[in-house]
Amino acid sequence: MGLVSKELLRILQVDDDDEFTLFTEIFLKSAGFKQPVTRFSFGAMAVDYLSRIEPQHAPHVILLDLNMPGMSGLEMLDWLRKKYRKPEIPVYVLTSSDDPEDRRKAANAGATKYFLKTGLFDELIQELDQLIAASNHKHLEEIRKMPETMAELALIAEFVGEMVILTDAEGRIEWVNEPFVQTFGYNRMTLALHLA
């Protein structure tokens, strides 16, 4: 997932209760999550969106209801784990069902965690904070494995607010930071293809 923060974490929510999804977004914003929540009322619509979106704009986290018309939450979770290009994406089930069988099925299908909608939000924020910390720790460990100079430059560049482009001796782009991606919509790979 790379280095992320509350300001940059992209969340997709799939739930047919529009009032609940609106409330979820308001609560997340008040907790410091700045990106708009991408919302879908039906699993099939979310699957279509995830199948088409550019990888650099894909969500970091999915919030998923179980009981929806058409494709159920469990069916969508099965698709995410077996057919989505990022099968390891964290998927949090947010449901009103306290049925142990639903919990078991969600766990078997690969849910990251199961939350009841009642009294949900404090627990969810704590979980997302832990996810960000764990992801950043993992990403920093990967950076530390790079050659020393590149590691220092990349680490600094991840945290500056200005756009940064790292190139090799011939001027070929090796890496761009998140402000560059946010401004131009290109990551290193798509930029290299665009300039070729």
HUHU-V659584 format. One record per residue. N is the residue number from 1. PHI is phi as a letter, one per 30 degrees, with the letter a starting at -180 (999 if undefined). NEAR is the number of other C-alpha atoms within 12 Angstrom. Layout:
# HUHU-V659584
n: (N & N)
phi: (PHI & PHI)
near: (NEAR & NEAR)
This chain:
# HUHU-V659584
n: (1 & 2 & 3 & 4 & 5 & 6 & 7 & 8 & 9 & 10 & 11 & 12 & 13 & 14 & 15 & 16 & 17 & 18 & 19 & 20 & 21 & 22 & 23 & 24 & 25 & 26 & 27 & 28 & 29 & 30 & 31 & 32 & 33 & 34 & 35 & 36 & 37 & 38 & 39 & 40 & 41 & 42 & 43 & 44 & 45 & 46 & 47 & 48 & 49 & 50 & 51 & 52 & 53 & 54 & 55 & 56 & 57 & 58 & 59 & 60 & 61 & 62 & 63 & 64 & 65 & 66 & 67 & 68 & 69 & 70 & 71 & 72 & 73 & 74 & 75 & 76 & 77 & 78 & 79 & 80 & 81 & 82 & 83 & 84 & 85 & 86 & 87 & 88 & 89 & 90 & 91 & 92 & 93 & 94 & 95 & 96 & 97 & 98 & 99 & 100 & 101 & 102 & 103 & 104 & 105 & 106 & 107 & 108 & 109 & 110 & 111 & 112 & 113 & 114 & 115 & 116 & 117 & 118 & 119 & 120 & 121 & 122 & 123 & 124 & 125 & 126 & 127 & 128 & 129 & 130 & 131 & 132 & 133 & 134 & 135 & 136 & 137 & 138 & 139 & 140 & 141 & 142 & 143 & 144 & 145 & 146 & 147 & 148 & 149 & 150 & 151 & 152 & 153 & 154 & 155 & 156 & 157 & 158 & 159 & 160 & 161 & 162 & 163 & 164 & 165 & 166 & 167 & 168 & 169 & 170 & 171 & 172 & 173 & 174 & 175 & 176 & 177 & 178 & 179 & 180 & 181 & 182 & 183 & 184 & 185 & 186 & 187 & 188 & 189 & 190 & 191 & 192 & 193 & 194 & 195 & 196)
phi: (999 & i & d & b & b & e & d & c & d & c & b & c & c & b & a & d & c & d & d & d & d & d & d & d & d & d & d & d & d & d & c & j & d & c & d & d & d & d & b & b & d & b & e & d & d & d & d & d & d & d & d & c & d & d & e & d & c & d & d & d & b & b & c & b & d & d & c & b & d & i & d & d & d & d & d & d & d & d & d & d & d & c & b & d & d & b & d & d & e & d & b & c & d & c & b & c & d & c & d & e & d & d & d & d & d & d & d & d & d & j & d & d & a & c & b & d & d & d & i & d & d & d & d & d & d & d & d & d & d & d & d & d & d & d & d & d & d & d & d & d & d & d & d & d & d & d & e & e & d & d & d & d & d & d & d & d & d & d & c & d & d & d & d & b & b & c & b & d & d & d & i & d & d & c & a & b & c & d & e & d & d & d & d & c & i & c & c & e & d & d & d & d & d & d & d & d)
near: (29 & 27 & 30 & 32 & 27 & 28 & 22 & 29 & 35 & 33 & 34 & 36 & 41 & 44 & 40 & 29 & 25 & 18 & 13 & 27 & 29 & 22 & 20 & 33 & 28 & 19 & 21 & 31 & 23 & 17 & 20 & 19 & 25 & 20 & 26 & 24 & 30 & 30 & 33 & 31 & 31 & 28 & 35 & 25 & 25 & 35 & 33 & 17 & 23 & 34 & 20 & 15 & 16 & 17 & 23 & 28 & 27 & 27 & 33 & 35 & 40 & 40 & 44 & 49 & 42 & 42 & 26 & 26 & 20 & 18 & 27 & 29 & 41 & 34 & 30 & 39 & 38 & 27 & 29 & 32 & 25 & 16 & 17 & 23 & 19 & 22 & 23 & 22 & 31 & 31 & 41 & 40 & 41 & 40 & 33 & 23 & 21 & 18 & 15 & 12 & 11 & 26 & 26 & 18 & 22 & 35 & 22 & 18 & 27 & 28 & 36 & 29 & 30 & 35 & 32 & 26 & 27 & 15 & 13 & 25 & 24 & 19 & 20 & 30 & 25 & 16 & 22 & 33 & 24 & 18 & 29 & 28 & 21 & 19 & 24 & 24 & 20 & 18 & 22 & 24 & 16 & 20 & 24 & 18 & 16 & 16 & 13 & 13 & 14 & 20 & 21 & 18 & 24 & 31 & 30 & 22 & 24 & 30 & 22 & 17 & 15 & 17 & 22 & 27 & 28 & 26 & 17 & 11 & 8 & 8 & 12 & 18 & 24 & 22 & 29 & 33 & 33 & 32 & 22 & 24 & 27 & 19 & 15 & 18 & 20 & 27 & 28 & 26 & 20 & 20 & 21 & 18 & 12 & 13 & 12 & 9)
